[in-house]
Amino acid sequence: MPTVGCEADAVAFTDEVEVHHEQQVAKVFNGGKELCGCGGGMAPFATQAPLSEAELSGDWQLAGPGASFSADADGLLQMESLDGAAAWLPQLEASAPGVLRLPLGVWVRIANLQGELGGLLLQAGTVLAPGLRSSAAARYSQSGSLEALVFLREART
């Protein structure tokens, strides 16, 4: 089953985003620990059209399971209600600065969070099917500490 992964440069988030399209060769590859590399005759995707603004725009709501975690005073992640993430995770605007739309339905968002919490938002996701997307978002403090994580599946309303 093909998978899509994203990596962002941890030092300067806006400098580089790499997208990898990898495919599992067999049920057990290297003991089931990793996927095969990007080579091996798989079709190139870097020249394909990026995700359109229309595919990502609109009103979205939770559709299925999700998970939200926040860091306690010791930096350990504790599960919380998805309502907690709603307080810090702003609505995605597909045309906003810091939103990068890539081939294969992949998108990445990097934003400075305003308000009392402040900090940095890093979110990566993929459009799974028309009107259905999945993403993971992380909130970092101004000092760079991970404060919260959320994993979402959303449907266009």
C-alpha positions in Angstrom: 0.0 0.0 0.0 1.5 3.4 -1.0 2.2 5.8 1.8 3.2 9.5 1.8 5.5 11.0 4.4 6.6 14.6 5.0 9.7 15.9 6.7 10.3 19.5 7.6 13.7 21.0 8.3 13.8 21.2 12.2 16.2 24.2 12.3 14.4 26.6 9.9 10.9 25.2 9.1 10.4 27.5 6.1 13.6 26.5 4.3 12.8 23.0 3.1 10.0 20.4 3.0 10.8 17.0 1.5 8.0 14.6 0.3 8.7 10.9 0.0 6.4 8.5 -1.8 7.3 5.0 -0.7 5.8 1.6 -1.3 6.0 -1.5 0.8 7.5 -4.3 -1.4 6.2 -7.2 0.6 4.4 -8.0 3.8 7.7 -8.4 5.6 10.5 -6.1 4.3 13.5 -5.9 6.6 11.6 -7.6 9.4 8.6 -5.3 8.9 10.6 -2.3 10.2 10.7 -0.1 7.2 9.5 0.7 3.7 11.5 0.3 0.6 13.3 3.4 -0.8 11.8 5.8 -3.3 13.6 4.1 -6.3 12.9 0.8 -7.9 11.0 2.0 -10.9 8.1 3.8 -9.0 6.5 6.6 -11.0 8.1 10.0 -10.3 5.6 12.4 -8.6 7.6 15.6 -8.1 6.5 16.9 -11.5 2.8 16.2 -10.8 0.5 19.0 -10.1 0.3 20.1 -6.5 -2.9 19.8 -4.4 -5.3 22.5 -5.6 -6.5 25.2 -3.3 -10.1 24.1 -4.0 -9.3 20.5 -2.7 -8.1 21.9 0.6 -10.4 24.9 1.1 -13.9 25.0 2.7 -15.4 24.1 6.0 -14.3 20.9 7.6 -15.5 18.9 10.7 -14.2 16.0 12.6 -15.0 12.7 10.9 -14.0 9.7 12.8 -11.4 9.0 15.4 -8.8 11.5 16.4 -6.4 12.0 19.3 -5.1 15.0 21.2 -2.3 15.3 23.7 -0.8 18.1 25.8 2.5 18.2 27.7 2.4 18.4 31.5 4.9 20.3 33.6 7.5 17.5 33.1 7.0 17.5 29.3 5.2 14.2 29.3 2.3 14.0 26.9 -1.1 13.3 28.4 -4.2 12.5 26.4 -6.9 15.1 26.4 -10.2 15.8 24.7 -10.2 16.9 21.1 -12.0 20.0 22.4 -8.6 21.1 23.9 -7.0 21.2 20.4 -9.8 23.4 19.1 -8.6 26.2 21.4 -5.2 26.4 19.7 -5.6 24.8 16.2 -6.8 27.6 13.9 -8.9 26.8 10.8 -6.8 26.0 7.8 -6.8 28.6 5.0 -5.4 27.0 1.9 -4.1 30.3 0.4 -2.5 31.6 3.6 1.2 32.2 3.9 2.9 29.2 5.4 0.6 26.7 3.7 2.5 24.5 1.1 0.4 22.4 -1.2 2.3 19.5 -2.7 1.6 16.6 -5.2 -0.2 13.4 -4.0 -2.7 15.4 -2.0 -0.1 16.4 0.6 0.0 19.8 2.4 2.1 21.3 5.1 1.3 24.4 7.3 3.7 26.4 9.4 2.3 29.3 11.4 3.1 31.6 14.3 0.2 31.2 16.8 -1.2 34.4 18.2 -2.9 35.1 21.5 -2.2 33.8 25.0 -0.6 30.5 23.9 1.6 31.9 21.2 4.3 29.6 19.8 4.7 27.8 16.5 2.3 25.4 14.7 3.5 22.7 12.4 0.8 20.7 10.6 1.1 18.1 7.9 -1.7 16.3 6.2 -3.0 14.5 3.1 -6.3 14.6 1.3 -7.3 10.9 1.4 -10.2 11.2 -1.0 -12.3 14.1 -2.3 -13.8 15.8 0.9 -11.8 13.7 3.3 -8.4 14.6 4.9 -6.1 13.5 7.6 -3.5 15.5 9.5 -1.2 15.7 12.4 -0.4 19.0 14.1 2.1 20.0 16.8 2.3 23.2 18.8 5.7 24.3 20.1 6.3 27.0 22.8 8.3 30.1 21.9 11.3 28.3 23.5 10.9 25.3 21.2 9.4 22.8 23.6 6.6 20.5 22.3 3.4 21.6 24.0 0.6 19.7 22.2 -0.1 17.2 19.5 -3.3 16.4 17.6 -4.2 13.8 15.0 -7.4 14.5 13.0 -9.5 13.0 10.3 -11.9 15.6 8.8 -14.7 15.7 6.2 -15.8 18.7 4.2 -19.2 19.9 5.3 
